Amino acid sequence: MPDPNITRLEAELYRLTGLHLAGEANEPPEETAKKLQTVLDTFREKNSRREFFRKLLSGQMAGELSSEAARLRLPENVPWCVFAVETEDTATATASDILRQMFATGGSDCAVVTDARSIALLRPVKGREKREDFEELAHTVVDMLNTEGMLRARVAFGAPAEGLAALPGIYREQLTALAICRIFYSHTNVVGSDRLGLGRLLYGLPADICQKFLNEVTGGRDFHAVDAETQLAVDTFFENNLNISETARQLFIHRNTLVYRLEKHRQATGLDIRVFEDAMTYRIASLVAGYLLETRKGGLHNETT
């Protein structure tokens, strides 16, 4: 009597592919079932929405977009929101599993691994979603990965793509936002590609131009060659918009102690950050120094093309 499990798998294979596959003579039923299941899983993955989006984002969908979208019942001309999720090098598979469970709504939402560190999260725009809604979802993704997988992640979001054809360009934009965030705003785990500030201006500048600027500003001095106590005072001073009183309050130190530390910093760097122009120069030079350091380390993350 035929094994009911094999009969079911053969029927499913024929329904999906039009093919028949039988086991070898005298082959144990469990081996035949295993082979049939492998073929089915491979076929489903190659013809899944996830594979469609992977090919689309990597530029392998030329001429097939409309027909493949129709086959998968994906809305082609509605706005799609795109999130780029960056994880630690070895955590991409775990993060992808968490995101797929998180967005397993039976709709068109999809999480796609695009390289060793990046995952694309794609979903049609729902109703009257605004920038604030996308930002909130990005924070939810970061929190979920941290809670469920103990993973540190960074998420970029931005304006929706106006249709499936625009997704690759929008996704590249989010990857660029992640690279800029990693270099210039490393304390941030959610970044909007529409609000990258100085980072966007500095990103991609030739290294030799950056080095010339740094040499002019620093006179060969190392901006970060100060003790940790002084550097903390400087960082907190900037966080408080150059407000001495508020900075001293947050650091639980006397105002005069803070002034002393800022003076130490002036002697070390040649810039008095209590003066707006010097503060602006120091801020830009610090970003440029960080950018050069990442460039030399080869730490700039290549974007998906």
C-alpha positions, 0 to 999 in steps of 0.5 A, spaced: 500 500 500 502 506 498 505 511 503 500 516 504 506 521 506 509 520 499 502 520 495 501 527 498 508 530 497 508 527 490 501 530 489 504 537 491 510 536 487 505 535 481 501 541 483 506 546 483 511 543 477 507 539 473 513 533 474 512 526 477 518 524 481 518 517 484 523 513 489 528 508 486 526 501 487 527 498 494 528 505 497 525 506 504 519 510 504 522 515 508 528 516 504 523 518 498 519 522 502 526 526 504 528 527 497 521 529 495 520 534 500 527 537 498 525 538 491 519 542 494 522 546 499 527 548 493 522 550 488 518 554 493 524 558 495 526 559 488 519 561 486 518 565 493 516 573 494 523 573 498 527 570 492 523 575 487 525 581 492 532 579 493 533 578 485 529 585 484 534 589 489 540 586 486 538 588 479 537 581 476 529 582 475 530 586 468 524 585 463 521 580 468 518 585 473 511 586 471 510 578 470 513 576 476 509 581 480 503 579 477 505 571 478 506 573 486 500 577 486 504 583 488 502 590 488 506 593 483 504 601 482 503 602 490 508 605 494 512 601 498 516 603 504 523 600 505 528 599 511 535 597 511 537 593 517 544 592 519 546 587 524 553 584 527 556 580 521 554 573 524 547 575 526 544 576 519 540 569 519 538 570 526 535 577 525 532 575 519 528 569 522 526 574 527 523 579 522 520 574 518 516 572 524 515 579 526 512 581 519 509 574 518 502 577 517 500 573 510 500 579 506 506 582 502 511 584 507 518 581 506 524 580 510 530 579 505 537 578 507 541 582 501 549 580 504 553 578 510 550 584 514 544 587 511 537 585 511 531 589 507 525 589 510 519 591 505 512 592 505 506 596 502 505 603 505 498 602 509 493 607 509 496 614 511 502 612 514 507 618 515 514 619 516 513 618 524 510 612 523 516 609 519 521 611 524 516 608 530 517 602 526 524 602 525 525 603 533 520 597 534 525 593 529 531 595 533 527 593 540 525 587 537 532 584 535 535 586 542 529 583 546 528 577 542 535 575 539 540 579 544 542 583 537 545 590 536 542 593 530 541 599 526 535 601 521 535 606 516 528 608 513 526 614 508 521 616 503 517 610 500 518 607 493 513 609 488 512 602 486 516 596 485 521 598 480 523 604 484 525 599 490 532 598 488 534 605 488 531 607 495 534 601 498 541 603 496 539 610 499 538 606 505 544 602 505 548 609 504 544 612 510 547 606 514 554 607 512 553 615 514 550 613 520 556 608 522 561 613 521 558 619 523 553 618 528 555 611 531 551 612 538 544 612 533 541 606 532 535 609 527 537 614 522 532 617 516 535 617 510 532 624 509 536 627 515 543 626 515 546 633 516 553 634 516 554 626 515 551 626 508 556 632 506 562 629 508 561 622 506 564 620 499 569 626 500 576 624 497 581 622 503 586 627 500 581 633 501 579 631 508 586 630 510 588 637 508 582 640 511 584 636 518 592 638 517 590 645 516 585 645 522 589 641 527 596 643 525 598 636 526 595 635 533 591 629 535 584 632 537 582 626 541 589 626 545 586 628 551 584 624 558 577 621 558 575 626 563 576 631 559 573 628 553 567 626 556 566 634 558 567 636 551 562 631 549 556 633 554 558 640 552 556 639 545 550 635 547 547 641 551 548 646 545 554 649 549 551 650 555 556 650 561 551 651 566 547 645 564 553 641 562 556 642 569 549 640 572 549 633 568 556 631 570 555 633 577 561 638 577 562 645 579 562 650 573 569 652 575 571 645 574 568 644 567 571 651 565 578 648 567 577 642 563 574 646 557 581 650 557 585 643 558 581 641 551 583 648 548 590 647 550 590 640 547 587 642 540 588 649 539 580 651 539 576 654 544 569 650 543 566 655 548 566 660 542 561 658 536 566 658 530 571 654 534 566 649 536 563 648 529 570 647 526 572 642 532 565 638 530 566 638 523 574 636 524 572 630 529 567 628 523 572 628 518 577 625 523 572 619 524 571 618 516 578 618 515 579 613 520 574 608 517 576 609 510 583 607 512 580 601 516 576 599 510 570 599 514 566 603 509 560 598 508 559 597 500 552 598 498 548 593 494 548 594 487 
